[in-house]
Amino acid sequence: MHTSWKVGPLAQASGLTVRTLHHWDAIGLLSPSRRTTGGHREYTEADLIRLYQVLALRSLGLSLETIATCLDSGVDPVRLIQDHLTRVQETANALDLLRTRLTTLLDALSAGHAPDTDALLNALRAIGSATPQAEGALQEQLADDQIEVLRTRAASLGPALHYLLEVEWPELYRRADRLRTEGAGPTDRRVQRLVSRMDELSTLLTGGDQAISQGVRAAWRAEPAAMSGDPAPATDNWSTLADYLDTARKARS
């Protein structure tokens, strides 16, 4: 017997609002896939699995657009649960640390003592804390200090980095190449949207440093296998795609 849910009960069970589920349905992120004999749409167990994936990826700080791209491209369910668990554990550890330090402050105040500076600083810190192949390709194009910028910004993204850099970014390139081979021009709205998102990711990872961004694009052009994770992409094809995307960027400016 298959279990299904109407939007109201699913919203209540998941802690979401009906409005949120309707919005996700409207944008194609999560739609009920079963239709009853009476014409009502209901969510299935498969939809529930996708809902978990959406919520897990959102907990990593990813945007709905990135989540949709990742799910369309395909994510490793084991990796996703591990990353979700890691983020939950990090949050729990941060809360435990904050609780310990706040307890220290409370004990001092309750005893009529002013908390010392170290205790206050520790509490503030607790409140605020809460691929080799690709790197080799980047080292051919970037200086050591530029690589360090990428490392620092990548570390700040935590588990979200995997989905942004290893899932969404290669998928954006694949989508652009499909549009190119289908004959879409560089000024096509769909191509412009993909280029805009690529540049958004570039800014996120480089801090907006144009020299680093150009170096990353050069690495994609020179070593697409290392950068994309695809063991055997056609290098000539990727070079053609890079020219196509550069033309799209110039058309936008």
BAFI-3210 file (N, C-alpha, C; in Angstrom, 3 decimals, decimal comma, padded with zeros to 6 digits):
// residues 253
n [1|2|3|4|5|6|7|8|9|10|11|12|13|14|15|16|17|18|19|20|21|22|23|24|25|26|27|28|29|30|31|32|33|34|35|36|37|38|39|40|41|42|43|44|45|46|47|48|49|50|51|52|53|54|55|56|57|58|59|60|61|62|63|64|65|66|67|68|69|70|71|72|73|74|75|76|77|78|79|80|81|82|83|84|85|86|87|88|89|90|91|92|93|94|95|96|97|98|99|100|101|102|103|104|105|106|107|108|109|110|111|112|113|114|115|116|117|118|119|120|121|122|123|124|125|126|127|128|129|130|131|132|133|134|135|136|137|138|139|140|141|142|143|144|145|146|147|148|149|150|151|152|153|154|155|156|157|158|159|160|161|162|163|164|165|166|167|168|169|170|171|172|173|174|175|176|177|178|179|180|181|182|183|184|185|186|187|188|189|190|191|192|193|194|195|196|197|198|199|200|201|202|203|204|205|206|207|208|209|210|211|212|213|214|215|216|217|218|219|220|221|222|223|224|225|226|227|228|229|230|231|232|233|234|235|236|237|238|239|240|241|242|243|244|245|246|247|248|249|250|251|252|253]
n.u [000,844|000,625|001,646|000,347|000,285|-001,670|-001,349|-001,712|-001,493|001,160|002,618|002,241|003,476|006,105|006,877|006,758|005,137|001,925|001,899|004,616|005,079|003,338|004,612|007,074|006,108|005,135|007,485|008,665|010,325|009,518|006,983|003,706|003,313|001,308|-002,004|-005,287|-008,284|-010,278|-009,112|-007,459|-004,258|-001,515|001,226|003,820|005,745|008,182|008,220|008,459|011,044|012,458|011,723|013,066|015,687|015,701|015,346|017,594|019,716|019,104|019,623|022,338|022,861|022,371|020,963|017,566|017,612|020,135|019,775|017,777|019,192|021,216|019,703|018,516|020,774|021,690|022,400|024,556|023,050|024,085|026,316|024,962|023,435|025,513|026,778|024,688|024,385|026,884|026,689|024,580|025,795|027,904|026,442|025,215|027,472|028,419|026,307|026,425|028,896|028,337|026,334|027,807|029,567|027,822|026,628|028,757|029,011|026,503|026,652|028,657|027,479|025,231|026,420|027,142|029,376|031,293|031,608|034,722|036,915|037,867|035,890|033,678|034,612|034,948|032,286|031,298|032,789|031,756|029,138|029,522|030,585|029,271|039,327|041,805|042,786|041,564|042,712|045,347|045,131|044,369|046,620|048,308|047,459|047,166|048,641|050,357|049,287|046,798|045,642|045,450|043,492|041,270|041,206|040,657|038,143|036,699|036,799|035,198|032,692|032,025|030,287|028,612|030,187|030,838|028,461|028,062|030,436|031,197|028,910|026,780|028,194|029,631|027,304|026,018|027,793|027,420|024,749|024,921|026,480|024,755|022,778|024,316|025,003|022,498|021,999|021,425|021,916|024,586|023,343|020,945|018,282|018,296|020,934|022,236|021,271|022,464|025,183|025,196|024,681|026,940|028,887|028,062|028,643|031,382|032,103|031,369|033,271|035,696|035,659|035,148|037,433|038,834|041,100|041,584|039,202|039,460|041,638|040,555|038,673|040,438|041,660|039,532|039,321|041,803|042,149|039,699|038,880|039,984|038,823|036,073|035,501|034,753|035,922|036,686|036,213|035,623|038,278|038,622|035,979|035,256|036,873|035,725|033,259|034,021|034,770|032,292|030,859|032,360|031,759|029,078|029,242|030,450|028,433|026,592|027,633]
n.v [-001,189|002,140|005,186|008,441|012,045|014,924|018,458|020,018|018,248|017,383|019,739|020,347|018,130|018,437|020,861|023,044|025,718|025,785|027,612|027,772|025,207|025,312|027,317|026,087|024,093|025,631|026,669|024,418|022,962|021,114|019,043|017,634|014,282|012,466|011,846|011,730|009,727|011,530|013,783|015,226|016,412|014,731|014,132|011,732|008,918|009,063|011,768|012,697|011,915|013,574|015,995|015,842|015,977|018,553|020,100|019,324|020,227|022,919|023,485|023,584|026,013|026,577|028,127|028,154|027,942|026,820|024,406|023,199|022,832|021,087|018,827|018,149|017,479|015,385|013,999|012,440|010,325|009,269|010,884|013,299|012,909|012,500|015,021|016,624|015,577|016,265|019,084|019,377|018,304|020,107|022,395|021,558|021,207|023,834|025,047|023,684|024,604|027,330|027,212|026,280|028,431|030,546|029,644|029,848|032,643|033,273|032,007|033,527|036,069|035,492|034,956|037,401|038,464|040,283|039,275|038,170|039,593|037,650|035,654|036,970|037,475|034,843|033,992|035,656|034,745|032,168|032,699|033,748|031,674|029,769|019,857|017,657|017,323|019,448|021,572|021,309|021,970|024,616|025,704|025,949|028,229|030,266|032,399|031,672|033,199|033,831|031,330|030,802|032,615|031,458|029,024|029,926|031,163|028,994|027,300|028,715|028,199|025,635|022,447|023,142|023,817|021,570|021,037|023,396|023,718|021,204|020,010|021,848|023,804|022,327|021,267|023,556|024,272|022,051|022,399|024,812|023,987|022,213|023,987|025,486|023,554|023,071|025,293|027,747|031,215|033,335|035,520|034,593|034,345|032,210|031,343|033,637|033,716|031,442|032,151|034,358|033,124|031,473|033,449|034,554|032,453|032,422|034,902|034,403|032,517|033,736|036,223|038,313|039,039|039,854|038,945|036,452|035,186|035,110|033,423|031,044|030,501|030,108|027,776|025,994|026,002|024,968|022,515|020,735|018,201|017,850|020,015|019,673|017,124|015,205|012,370|012,214|014,556|016,308|018,137|020,079|020,677|021,840|024,083|025,455|025,899|027,597|029,877|030,539|031,158|033,331|035,134|035,461|036,788|039,201|040,227|040,862|042,967]
n.w [000,000|-000,936|000,486|000,632|000,606|001,168|000,534|002,878|005,245|004,727|004,895|007,597|008,807|008,008|008,948|007,354|005,514|003,904|001,877|001,198|000,122|-002,052|-003,499|-004,110|-005,719|-007,850|-008,968|-009,833|-008,190|-006,245|-006,756|-006,355|-007,290|-007,697|-008,764|-007,698|-008,244|-008,090|-009,036|-007,381|-006,351|-004,952|-002,700|-003,014|-001,689|-003,021|-003,585|-001,018|-000,369|-002,099|-000,956|001,511|000,502|-000,580|001,761|003,234|001,614|001,632|004,278|004,244|003,308|000,652|-002,275|-003,597|-006,361|-006,838|-005,483|-007,041|-009,433|-008,580|-007,790|-010,198|-011,605|-010,107|-007,008|-004,640|-002,428|-000,026|000,456|000,765|003,122|004,914|004,816|005,730|008,297|009,325|009,341|011,164|013,449|013,782|014,382|016,753|018,374|018,464|019,823|022,260|023,176|023,386|025,351|027,564|027,989|028,416|030,721|032,482|032,566|033,684|036,194|037,375|037,481|039,056|041,455|042,226|041,073|038,726|035,385|033,988|031,467|029,645|029,827|028,725|026,123|025,229|025,159|023,160|020,999|020,768|020,008|017,493|016,059|014,989|-005,004|-005,386|-008,113|-009,471|-008,095|-008,866|-011,569|-011,310|-010,135|-012,253|-013,417|-011,576|-009,041|-005,905|-003,782|-004,798|-005,035|-002,331|-001,568|-002,812|-001,383|001,228|000,942|000,029|002,252|003,988|003,045|003,735|003,832|001,722|-000,403|-001,984|-003,411|-004,801|-006,319|-007,368|-008,285|-009,122|-010,731|-012,862|-014,049|-014,996|-017,051|-018,708|-019,443|-020,822|-022,971|-024,217|-025,105|-026,866|-028,844|-029,770|-031,191|-030,025|-029,721|-028,392|-027,184|-026,391|-024,062|-022,221|-022,293|-021,402|-018,803|-017,688|-017,875|-016,197|-013,736|-013,530|-013,253|-010,848|-009,103|-009,479|-008,373|-005,745|-005,017|-005,541|-004,467|-006,097|-007,416|-010,384|-011,753|-010,590|-011,278|-014,082|-014,224|-013,231|-015,229|-017,321|-016,465|-016,667|-019,438|-020,257|-018,856|-018,788|-017,878|-015,318|-013,968|-014,251|-013,384|-015,099|-016,641|-019,333|-021,117|-024,208|-025,163|-027,189|-027,687|-025,259|-025,343|-027,442|-026,298|-024,210|-025,650|-026,669|-024,324|-023,440|-025,464|-024,921|-022,487|-023,236|-024,810|-022,931|-021,520]
ca.u [000,000|001,418|001,196|000,416|-000,075|-002,143|-000,417|-001,861|-000,823|002,609|003,155|002,244|004,460|007,463|007,169|006,705|003,802|001,274|002,337|005,952|004,954|002,731|005,649|008,017|005,411|005,045|008,791|009,134|011,312|008,891|005,585|003,042|003,360|000,168|-003,317|-006,339|-009,374|-011,078|-008,372|-006,631|-002,831|-000,965|002,655|004,125|006,966|009,294|008,211|008,945|012,500|012,948|011,541|014,203|016,874|015,582|015,561|018,982|020,565|018,836|020,284|023,748|022,962|022,246|019,763|016,615|018,060|021,233|019,201|017,104|020,233|021,872|018,799|018,361|022,029|021,829|023,291|024,813|022,258|024,935|027,084|024,049|023,113|026,737|026,964|023,621|024,731|028,028|026,214|023,809|026,742|028,600|025,506|025,055|028,707|028,459|025,323|026,968|029,943|027,678|025,662|028,828|030,119|026,759|026,468|029,845|028,630|025,357|027,125|029,398|026,520|024,376|027,220|027,441|030,678|031,311|032,368|035,972|036,963|038,021|034,601|032,839|035,131|034,637|030,871|031,140|033,317|030,822|027,974|029,874|031,194|028,323|039,805|043,235|042,998|041,179|043,690|046,523|044,839|044,343|047,991|048,948|046,939|047,091|049,758|050,101|048,395|045,454|045,158|045,108|042,186|040,267|041,132|040,002|036,718|036,108|036,638|034,085|031,424|031,738|029,782|027,937|031,157|030,733|027,292|028,250|031,587|031,334|027,635|026,093|029,017|029,739|025,995|025,785|028,565|026,778|023,535|025,332|026,945|023,572|022,169|025,197|024,872|021,143|021,959|021,065|022,953|025,107|022,440|019,716|017,997|018,690|022,391|022,601|020,971|023,493|026,418|025,039|024,835|028,354|029,631|027,710|029,443|032,763|032,254|031,289|034,494|036,896|035,503|035,026|038,746|038,737|042,277|041,365|038,107|040,019|042,484|039,673|038,125|041,541|041,847|038,458|039,622|043,004|042,039|038,289|038,686|040,294|037,921|034,669|035,313|034,438|037,222|037,077|035,490|036,315|038,951|038,298|034,596|035,224|037,474|034,689|032,250|034,575|034,644|030,853|030,474|033,001|030,964|027,840|029,584|030,669|027,134|025,837|028,247]
ca.v [000,000|003,354|006,301|009,730|013,163|016,179|019,527|020,462|017,327|017,349|020,981|020,218|017,124|018,868|022,144|024,087|026,284|025,407|028,598|027,380|024,043|025,778|028,048|025,120|023,431|026,582|026,850|023,119|022,372|019,950|018,989|016,358|013,485|011,545|012,459|010,790|009,584|012,751|014,887|015,922|016,103|014,297|013,827|010,321|008,646|009,602|013,217|012,932|011,801|014,814|017,055|015,760|016,468|020,011|020,668|019,080|021,143|024,282|023,641|023,851|027,395|026,705|028,794|027,254|027,721|025,856|023,121|022,624|022,389|019,906|017,683|017,756|016,857|014,149|014,072|011,181|010,386|009,004|012,120|014,331|012,647|012,751|016,473|017,131|015,175|017,083|020,421|019,283|018,102|021,377|023,284|021,066|021,511|025,276|025,350|023,178|025,533|028,560|026,936|026,224|029,757|031,366|029,163|030,465|034,036|033,313|031,659|034,667|037,129|035,041|035,019|038,803|038,818|040,729|038,312|038,748|039,885|036,416|034,968|037,688|037,234|033,456|033,933|036,298|033,845|031,053|033,172|033,995|030,556|028,669|018,522|017,771|017,508|020,811|022,499|021,238|022,743|026,025|026,139|026,293|029,511|031,252|032,508|031,044|034,013|033,714|030,010|030,909|033,286|030,441|028,079|030,574|031,342|027,662|026,797|029,420|027,673|024,353|021,382|023,692|023,931|020,398|021,151|024,560|023,604|019,906|019,571|022,889|024,464|021,497|021,137|024,793|024,155|021,056|023,006|025,796|023,272|021,695|025,112|025,827|022,557|023,188|026,468|028,972|032,230|033,832|036,501|033,902|034,601|031,047|031,355|034,763|033,357|030,507|032,903|035,174|032,259|031,106|034,585|034,663|031,453|032,879|035,967|033,776|031,770|034,549|037,520|039,335|039,339|039,534|038,175|035,069|034,664|034,802|032,251|029,879|030,200|029,559|026,389|025,225|025,880|024,155|021,166|020,510|016,942|018,082|020,995|019,233|015,800|014,302|011,788|012,296|015,535|016,702|019,404|021,034|021,089|022,753|025,331|026,117|026,353|028,748|031,027|030,823|031,812|034,647|035,982|035,782|037,783|040,474|040,708|041,357|044,196]
ca.w [000,000|-001,046|001,304|-000,037|001,478|000,600|000,850|004,262|006,167|004,505|005,455|009,055|009,207|007,672|009,563|006,342|005,320|002,648|000,886|000,737|-000,760|-003,304|-004,237|-004,651|-006,828|-008,965|-009,611|-010,289|-007,273|-005,610|-007,174|-006,056|-008,521|-007,796|-008,924|-007,305|-009,206|-008,019|-009,625|-006,394|-006,431|-003,672|-002,658|-002,806|-000,931|-003,812|-003,373|000,341|-000,438|-002,709|000,036|002,431|-000,187|-000,654|003,092|003,626|000,863|002,106|005,577|003,974|002,875|-000,795|-002,761|-004,236|-007,732|-006,767|-005,083|-008,210|-010,361|-008,000|-007,829|-011,599|-012,015|-009,343|-005,851|-003,946|-001,195|001,132|000,668|001,247|004,523|005,684|004,915|006,590|009,656|009,734|009,664|012,411|014,543|013,991|015,073|018,124|019,103|018,706|020,863|023,525|023,595|023,812|026,623|028,616|028,257|029,012|032,098|033,251|032,791|034,593|037,539|037,922|037,794|040,160|042,681|042,489|040,523|037,337|034,580|033,502|030,030|028,889|029,763|027,769|024,777|024,875|024,809|021,854|019,971|020,621|019,269|016,098|015,340|014,734|-005,369|-005,709|-009,562|-009,830|-007,537|-009,724|-012,775|-010,935|-009,843|-013,519|-013,890|-010,509|-008,104|-004,614|-002,955|-005,376|-004,609|-000,909|-001,520|-003,136|-000,269|002,364|000,644|-000,047|003,624|004,635|002,536|004,378|002,958|000,538|-001,493|-002,863|-004,287|-005,668|-007,195|-008,024|-008,850|-009,894|-011,742|-014,072|-014,682|-015,750|-018,281|-019,580|-019,990|-021,819|-024,163|-024,920|-025,812|-027,982|-029,908|-030,332|-032,039|-029,323|-029,824|-027,103|-026,577|-025,971|-022,650|-021,416|-022,210|-020,543|-017,417|-017,245|-017,705|-014,980|-012,571|-013,460|-012,728|-009,435|-008,393|-009,537|-007,375|-004,430|-004,739|-005,724|-003,834|-007,127|-007,992|-011,804|-012,169|-010,168|-012,112|-015,396|-014,064|-013,095|-016,556|-018,115|-016,028|-017,303|-020,868|-020,460|-018,286|-018,440|-017,150|-013,910|-013,390|-014,293|-012,818|-016,204|-016,976|-020,738|-021,925|-025,429|-024,868|-028,251|-027,491|-024,114|-025,779|-028,226|-025,342|-023,493|-026,551|-026,735|-023,071|-023,429|-026,360|-024,193|-021,468|-023,907|-025,288|-021,775|-021,016]
c.u [000,889|000,802|001,327|-000,089|-000,642|-001,253|-000,501|-001,171|000,689|003,269|003,266|003,333|005,891|007,856|007,228|005,298|003,235|001,740|003,707|005,876|004,311|003,758|006,646|007,407|005,417|006,371|009,397|010,154|010,776|007,402|004,974|002,889|002,195|-001,121|-004,390|-007,401|-010,268|-010,359|-007,505|-005,171|-002,295|000,519|002,857|005,380|008,192|009,380|008,755|010,473|013,093|012,807|012,681|015,456|016,867|015,925|017,006|019,924|020,342|019,523|021,773|023,957|022,832|020,939|018,833|017,037|019,195|020,717|018,548|018,124|020,913|020,987|018,578|019,606|022,217|022,821|023,413|024,055|023,080|025,742|026,188|023,734|024,333|026,959|025,922|023,941|025,898|027,573|025,410|024,747|027,515|027,718|025,342|026,289|028,796|027,491|025,793|028,029|029,339|026,995|026,655|029,317|029,066|026,501|027,538|029,523|027,504|025,783|027,853|028,447|025,646|025,108|027,616|028,774|030,515|032,128|033,637|035,943|037,057|036,690|033,671|033,297|034,831|033,186|030,632|031,656|032,369|029,597|028,307|030,373|030,175|028,797|041,240|043,512|042,689|042,205|044,958|046,340|044,861|045,749|048,759|048,573|047,034|048,349|049,363|049,120|046,965|044,827|044,716|043,775|041,075|040,096|040,351|038,502|036,010|035,847|035,447|032,729|031,053|031,215|029,091|028,876|031,015|029,611|027,409|029,305|031,617|030,033|027,022|026,955|029,212|028,403|025,656|026,553|027,917|025,516|023,872|025,777|025,771|022,896|023,007|025,010|023,482|020,984|021,543|022,221|023,414|024,200|021,114|019,519|018,457|020,203|022,845|022,349|022,027|024,811|026,358|025,240|026,281|029,175|029,301|028,527|030,913|033,025|032,243|032,604|035,758|036,820|035,403|036,347|038,758|039,910|042,117|040,269|038,618|040,909|041,677|039,108|039,210|041,806|040,777|038,770|040,766|042,840|040,597|038,054|038,908|039,259|036,486|034,431|034,908|035,749|037,645|036,236|036,283|036,924|038,621|036,882|034,495|035,856|036,473|033,610|032,747|034,476|033,184|030,389|031,113|032,239|029,669|028,101|029,776|029,351|026,321|026,362|027,965]
c.v [001,253|004,465|007,584|010,805|014,306|017,286|019,971|019,560|017,281|018,606|020,879|019,250|017,606|020,189|023,287|024,678|025,775|026,349|028,241|026,216|024,426|026,520|027,082|024,332|024,344|026,737|025,517|022,452|021,098|019,964|017,646|015,549|012,516|012,338|011,416|010,710|010,817|013,971|015,655|015,482|015,799|013,958|012,350|010,161|009,182|011,123|013,562|012,847|013,070|015,983|017,032|016,330|017,993|020,640|020,482|020,035|022,583|024,526|023,916|025,266|027,600|027,396|027,778|026,951|026,700|024,471|022,443|022,078|021,124|018,672|017,209|017,030|015,500|014,300|012,690|011,207|010,134|010,254|013,209|014,137|012,890|014,248|017,096|016,819|016,004|018,470|020,425|019,136|019,378|022,361|022,883|021,385|022,996|025,674|024,856|024,122|026,829|028,363|026,925|027,621|030,694|030,949|029,766|031,922|034,143|033,006|032,836|035,782|036,761|035,124|036,457|039,257|039,322|039,735|038,957|038,881|038,618|035,682|035,635|037,434|035,812|033,308|034,541|035,398|032,680|031,467|033,303|032,784|029,715|027,807|018,551|018,021|018,936|021,812|022,485|022,045|024,230|026,557|026,489|027,698|030,625|031,243|031,916|031,863|033,981|032,366|030,070|031,623|032,278|029,453|028,682|030,714|030,000|027,106|027,449|028,877|026,331|023,318|021,894|023,746|022,779|020,574|022,325|024,291|022,300|019,386|020,670|023,443|023,596|021,338|022,388|024,767|023,162|021,633|024,032|025,106|022,681|022,811|025,511|024,869|022,574|024,433|027,759|029,964|032,712|034,833|035,881|034,073|033,449|030,997|032,469|034,445|032,401|031,239|033,756|034,333|031,785|032,220|034,839|033,679|031,867|033,955|035,398|033,124|032,635|035,887|038,652|039,742|038,890|038,686|036,703|034,431|034,274|033,572|030,974|029,493|029,618|028,100|025,486|024,985|024,884|022,713|020,887|019,228|017,148|018,985|020,485|017,909|014,771|013,712|011,981|013,291|015,877|018,088|020,456|021,570|022,092|024,089|026,143|026,678|027,582|030,010|031,492|031,591|033,197|035,628|036,411|036,853|039,165|041,075|041,307|042,698|045,386]
c.w [000,000|-000,207|000,504|000,905|000,648|001,137|002,317|005,262|005,982|005,066|006,969|009,508|009,011|008,328|008,570|006,284|003,992|001,537|000,326|-000,226|-002,088|-004,159|-004,864|-005,797|-008,054|-009,695|-010,053|-009,394|-006,639|-005,935|-006,797|-007,329|-008,674|-007,938|-008,614|-008,394|-009,212|-008,556|-008,651|-006,514|-005,041|-003,819|-002,342|-001,959|-001,682|-003,648|-001,992|000,393|-001,037|-001,735|001,044|001,778|-000,273|000,692|003,552|002,907|001,310|003,439|005,420|003,450|001,382|-001,174|-003,420|-005,674|-007,772|-006,416|-006,273|-009,205|-009,863|-008,096|-009,257|-012,096|-011,338|-008,213|-005,223|-002,615|000,061|001,475|001,262|002,727|005,405|005,882|005,835|008,054|010,187|010,141|010,970|013,599|014,841|014,753|016,531|018,964|019,443|019,811|022,228|024,070|024,110|025,159|027,781|028,992|028,849|030,459|033,003|033,575|033,814|036,023|038,189|038,333|038,984|041,496|043,022|041,974|039,081|036,521|034,039|031,981|029,200|028,744|028,751|026,332|024,317|024,456|023,436|020,734|019,718|019,835|017,784|015,339|014,633|013,537|-005,860|-007,202|-009,973|-009,307|-008,368|-010,997|-012,472|-010,682|-011,114|-013,969|-012,852|-009,634|-006,751|-003,760|-003,486|-005,014|-003,149|-000,731|-001,791|-001,985|000,902|002,131|000,554|001,346|004,308|004,194|003,161|003,395|001,702|-000,659|-002,484|-003,872|-005,246|-006,743|-007,992|-008,620|-009,725|-011,020|-012,995|-014,797|-015,487|-017,075|-019,242|-020,225|-021,065|-023,105|-024,936|-025,718|-027,028|-029,145|-030,531|-031,194|-031,360|-029,399|-028,461|-026,413|-026,134|-024,467|-021,761|-021,234|-021,272|-019,071|-016,868|-016,986|-016,435|-013,735|-012,427|-012,837|-011,259|-008,605|-008,373|-008,488|-005,968|-004,048|-004,805|-005,011|-004,836|-007,754|-009,461|-012,289|-011,791|-011,023|-013,488|-015,341|-013,948|-014,459|-017,465|-017,749|-016,625|-018,777|-021,099|-019,994|-017,842|-017,652|-015,660|-013,257|-013,306|-013,593|-013,858|-016,698|-018,428|-021,523|-023,178|-025,218|-025,910|-028,070|-026,344|-024,478|-026,594|-027,315|-024,589|-024,345|-026,620|-025,494|-022,965|-024,316|-025,678|-023,138|-022,102|-024,386|-024,148|-021,309|-021,931]
res [m|h|t|s|w|k|v|g|p|l|a|q|a|s|g|l|t|v|r|t|l|h|h|w|d|a|i|g|l|l|s|p|s|r|r|t|t|g|g|h|r|e|y|t|e|a|d|l|i|r|l|y|q|v|l|a|l|r|s|l|g|l|s|l|e|t|i|a|t|c|l|d|s|g|v|d|p|v|r|l|i|q|d|h|l|t|r|v|q|e|t|a|n|a|l|d|l|l|r|t|r|l|t|t|l|l|d|a|l|s|a|g|h|a|p|d|t|d|a|l|l|n|a|l|r|a|i|g|s|a|t|p|q|a|e|g|a|l|q|e|q|l|a|d|d|q|i|e|v|l|r|t|r|a|a|s|l|g|p|a|l|h|y|l|l|e|v|e|w|p|e|l|y|r|r|a|d|r|l|r|t|e|g|a|g|p|t|d|r|r|v|q|r|l|v|s|r|m|d|e|l|s|t|l|l|t|g|g|d|q|a|i|s|q|g|v|r|a|a|w|r|a|e|p|a|a|m|s|g|d|p|a|p|a|t|d|n|w|s|t|l|a|d|y|l|d|t|a|r|k|a|r|s]
***
